[in-house]
């Protein structure tokens, strides 16, 4: 598994204010970034990694957390994510929307707990109909989310910029019901080809796409999926990784 550059990780771990300092010194230019985070603990980790003294904002409240970087706490789930991005993303201010948070490792995924994963595509996993013969998604029913399918592809330019900051890349499934049984975890992996599941990415990405703003999703793996009794969790490790990686990602995006 490729490592994030040690120099970048140590640099930001030693001085989290470096992101804001570099921005203030004019080393970054161009449109800003909207950072989209679902849950308060994820937001605390992100703000900590940015060296921001801000308290966690209320849901759907956009606040500036550094020069050219706005953050919004969406709340958990697709409706919250889509609505918050639709409300807060502004094409005249934001050149990118970054959805970042934790996620669950699906069967067949080769990443490890604590790994940082760039979504190559953020896929709606459970919009459709469950029939006796199996599940059909909305695209198969004639109602695709975008581009004839159910996935929001990562913006290629943004993806190339942040690839050196992550450990792996792959499809991320966007679910309404998390996989707390082995059967559901296998089904989600099979129908989407995803290695990770979360609850907001495709919805946030679809809103950004409708607004014409480039989008990427990044997930830190906090747990395995499947039967609850057999799941492995390392939430603290995942949140620490989230704090470590947010600075390098934002600096890379802004420097591009």
N, C-alpha and C positions, 0 to 999 in steps of 0.2 A: 504494500500500500504506500503510495508516494506521500512524503511528509511535506507539510507546509514549510516554507523557508524558515530555518531556525533563526536567522538574523531578524526577520520580520517579527516572528513571534516574541523573541526576547526584547526587541526594541519597544514594542507596544506594551508588553508585560511590565517592563521597567518604568515606562513613562506613558501612561494612557493619555495624558494631555497632549502628546505630540501630534495627534490628529488635528485638534483644534489649533495648535500653534502653527502647524504647517499651513493650514487654511488661512489663518490670520496674516501670515507672511506673504500671501499671494502666490503660493506654489501650486494652487489649484485654480481652475478657471472653468467657465461654462455653466450650463444649467445645473440646478441642484438635484438632490436625491430625496425621495420620500421613502423612509424606512417603515415597513409595515410589520407590526408585531402583535400577536394575538393575546397573550396572557401576561398578567402583571409580573410574574417571576422571570419570564423571558425578557420583558421590558427592562427590569432592574439589571439583568445581565448585560443587555445591550448598552444601557446608559453607563453602567460601570466601565465597560470596555471602551466607551468613547470619552471617559473622563468627565462626563457631564454631571453637574451637581443637582440636576433637576429631580424633582419627585416624579413618580409614575403618574402620567396624566390620566384624566378620565377617558372612558371609551369614546372614540370618534373625535377626540380633541387633538388637533395637530399642534405640536410645539416645536420650536427650533432648538436643536440640541448641539449645534455647532454651525459654523459658517457654511451655508449652502446645504445643510442637512436638516430636514424635518423628520420627526417621528410621529407615528400615530398608533395608539393602542386600539385595536379593532374590537376586541372581544373574540371569543372562540366561535368557530364555525363559518360556513360559507356565506350566509346572509350578512353577518357582521363584517366579514372581510370585503365582500363586494360593495356593501354600502359605504364603508369607511373610505375605501379607495375612490369610489365615485364622488364622495363628498370632498375629500381632501386633495386628491391629485390635481395638479394644475399644469397644463402643458407649457404655460408661459414661465413657470417657475421651476418645474421638475423635468429633468432630462432622463430620469430613470426611476422606476419603482422597484424596490428590493423588499421582498417578503422573506423574513428570516425568523427561525425559531427551531424548536425541537421536533423530532419525528420518530416513528417506530419502524424498526427493521422488519421487512416482510420476508417470508420464506424464499430461499434462493439468493437473497442479498448477501454479497460477499464483504460488505463493510463491517466495521467493528463498532461497539458502543463507544461513543465519544467522537466518532469520525464526522467530518464535515463534508456534506454532499451537495453538489450543485445539481439542481434539477435540469436535465436536458429538455424535459417536457413536464408540465404540470397537468395531470389528467383527472377529469371528473370521473370518479370510480363507480358511483351508484345512482346516477341519473338514468332512469330507464324503466323497464318492466321485467318482473320476474315471472316467467311462464313455466309450465310443466317441463318444457324442453331446456330450460335454462334462462339465463339473463340476457336481455337485449338492451343495449344502451340507446340513448336518444338519437344518436347519429344513425343507427341501424333502423330506427323508426321514422327517419326523415327529418329529424330536428337536431342537426349538429350544433355544437356550441360555437365552433369557429372552424373555418377552412375544411369543412366536410367531416370533421371528427370531433372528439371530445377532449383533445389536448391543446394546451397553450404552450407552444414551443418557446424555449428561452431565447431571448434576443442574442443573436450570434456574437455581436460585437461586445456586449457586456459579458457574455459567457467567456469569451477568450481572455478578457481582461482579468477576471477573477479566478481563472482555472488554477493558477499557481498558488492560490490561497486555500484551496480545498484539498481534501484527501481522495475524493472519488466523485464521479458524476453518473447520473442515471435518472430514470423516470421516477417522479414522485406522484403517488396517487393522492387525490383529494377526496376524503370520505366524509360522510355524515355520521356513520356508525363505525367506531374504531374496532379493529379485529381482536376481540377478546376470546375467540375460539380458533382452534387450528383450522377448522373448515373454512371459516370466513377469511382468515389470513391467506389461505391457499387460493381461494376464489378471487380475492382482490388482486393478488399477484398475477394470477393467470389471465384475468380479463384486461389488465392494464399493462402488464409487463414491468410493473414498478418494483423498485428495490426498497422504497421507503413509503410510508403513509403518514399524512398529516390531514388537517381539517380546513385549510384556508387557501392554499396556493393557487389552484386553478381559478377559484372565484376572484381572488385579488388580481390574478393575471388577466382574466377576461375583462374586468372593469378597466384595467390599464390599457388593454388592447383596444377597447371601444373608444378610449380617449386618445389613442395614438401615441402612448408613452411607452418606451421600451421597458421590458419587465424581466426580472430573474427571481428565482426562488432558491434559497439556501437553507438546508436543514442539518442540524446536529443530531445524531442518533442517540436517543436517551434510553431506549428500551427495545426489547424484542416484542413481536406480536404473537398471537396464538393464545392457547388456553391460559387464562389469567394465572393459574397456579404455577405454571411453568415459565412465565415470563421473567426475563432478567432486566433489572432497572439500574441505571447509573445516572440519575437526574442531576446530581451535583456536578459530576464530571462533565455532563453535557452543557450545563449552564456555564461552567468555567470555560469550556471550549468556545461557547458563544461569545463570552467576553473577550477571549483572546483573538478571535477571528474577525470581529466586526470592524476593528480599526484598520487592519490591512485591506479588507474588502473595500471599505469606503475610500481609503486613500487611493487604491488602485482605480476605482471607478472615477473618482474626481480627477485623477492625473491623466486619464485617457482623453 
